Amino acid sequence: MTSPVTNVPLLEARSVYKHFPVRRGLLQRVVAKVRAVDGVDLEILPLETFGLVGESGCGKSTLGRTLVRLLEPTSGEIRFQGEAITRLQGRETKRIRRDMQFIFQDSATSLNPRKTIGEIVAEGLLIHNIGTARERHSRALEIMNRVGLGPALADRYPQECSGGQRQRVGIARALVLEPKLVIADEPVSSLDVSIQSQVLNLLVDLRQRFGLTYLFIAHNLAVVTYIADRVAVMYLGKVVELATSEDLLLNPLHPYTVSLLSAIPDVMAARRRKRVILAGEIPSPMSPPSGCHFRTRCPIAQPICAEVEPTLVSGGRGHSVACHFPGTFSG
Amino acid sequence: MMSQRSDFDSELLRIEHLTVSFATSGGRRLVAIDDIELTLSRGSILGLVGESGCGKSVTARSILQLVKPPGRIGAASRIWLDGRDLTRLSPDELRRVRGPIAGMIFQEPSTAINPMYTVGNQISETIRAHERVSGRVARTRALELMSLVRIPAPNRRYDDFPHQMSGGMRQRVMIAIAIACHPKLLIADEPTTALDVTIQAQILELLTNLRSQLGMAILIITHDLGIVAGMADRVAIMYAGRIVEQGRTEEVLQDPKHPYTQGLLKSVPVLGMDRGARLPSIPGTVPNLIDLPPGCRFAPRCASAFEKCRIEEPRLIQLSDRGAACWLCELPTRPGTAVLG
């Protein structure tokens, strides 16, 4: 294992594809493929918060799950701390999983209703055979305390908790193994706004206290750019723009990012520029358009966009965009 | 409220003393909405905002008397819609009101659209349920409605079943059904919560356009203050079964008087905010409606709460055409303040 040096990525993805077969008929023949993740390259640096944003069906959750091998990639290479993890098996997979933990969106369905909160939080320790039962219990109480859950909750069941408490249980469960990378898939989108900000603040505190790296997946660009250092915008299985949060907000280059920014309902709406309202809907990932996937909804599409697929090109300062006419559409 | 009397002609909806309670398994009654008042002028848009469990959806449902047992609308409640008190109508009379006077759309189109019938069929059946027209006329009207809500190629989509359409298209079908009889009021309960942000923008633009094209008033129920900012003329904020603040949208958003409204506005991440700063948040959680705190319901979470707040509950204190249910607003020097009961 290499020693952690900054700028050596913690997680690295090269040409990652994840296609789901669509089977039909008596013989369950593969009649089509859902191209959920369609060739993604990215690097997540140690201690950074990397945001992944896009609308439903863009492949962001599939990508998150594929990166930690909750799903097997169709092809491509994934490296964690420099080690290729795509072909690891059995015990090896379990070893790296200890360092990559997941926080799910829906805490109501991702927590076992027949286990107490204490058992749920300590379960990772049990799976990895760490400590005695008593040590595991006290470790669970300690981490629960860190996320703002009192010891009295340890004997309660998930269905007795509020949504905000359940999300904290999900966070405690992920952190009990002291992972290096935490993948949070829409961790606040099922929460009310007053609870949402409590949980976002908690995630920021924990990042500093435990030296965590986050992959933060969400559909809300305002939330993602608030918490993430760098953000990748996905559309139909591909990353269309990648930049620091500041650059993305001040100088969005892809017409999709511009429209996404403009579509967010904002309490300061009165002060904002004219809205861009995209026509049409997201095409099916079973049959994405030729050329640029976004061209069917793009306000500035040209003939070339239907013929040649734009690749993700760096425009300097770590700002990359996949568009034939980057920066020419401003709403 | 005296000042609003002069606007009586333009008033479409007036809710008075609306209380809705639910019987619980423990034999107690949970008061989901506690004595609220609301008015809506013709052709205007009112946003009713709050977090889950605050009573906003129950309010929407009780307008059209859609509250089902164990829910019960209080005896003193009055819902005046276009000059008629809906709480006094028979089920038959109510059915006649629901098409031409008020239509309703929900967050999840599948709750209002039947999966067994084509979408075109459902729109034309709605027209025929309220008007004596031939099948051919109803079909023509349904096609017109489909193009009004911008469903592309209505002729082709008329015979589609709901599952053949995307979420955004199904939401358009539901809007077409709701406005089929040209209602004076459209009640929209979280109409875009299940949709993606670019599709949400399309639906909100459609609703705003329909208001101007059809001169229809809209009551939009949402948890998102951003949606209200973009389209509503007036806004009412609900917390734990009460309206805590209301007024013209710009005034409430720019100068919120109630600490809850202030907290809500501050705790939403907005584009381009300072990333170094912590998000201001409202501590604690919404109170249990069975076990409400004494005094102001927001006091246990309020940073500005003082003695009086924990003893006596503030009612909506009127400040010209806006109001806030907060003792902080009751400045003794302010002339003409009135406490509404």
Interface residues (C-beta under 8 A of the other chain):
Chain A: E55 S56 S162 G164 D192 V193 S194 I195 Q196 S197 Q198 L200 N201 V204 H219 N220 L221 A222 V223 T225 Y226 I227 S245 L249 L250 S259 L260 L261 S262 A263 I264 P265 D266 V267 M268 A269 A270 R275 I277 L278 E281 I282 R297
Chain B: E51 S52 S166 G168 M169 D196 V197 T198 I199 Q200 A201 Q202 L204 E205 H223 D224 L225 G226 I227 A229 G230 E250 L253 G263 L264 L265 S267 V268 P269 V270 L271 G272 M273 R275 R278 L279 P280 S281 I282 P283 T285 V286
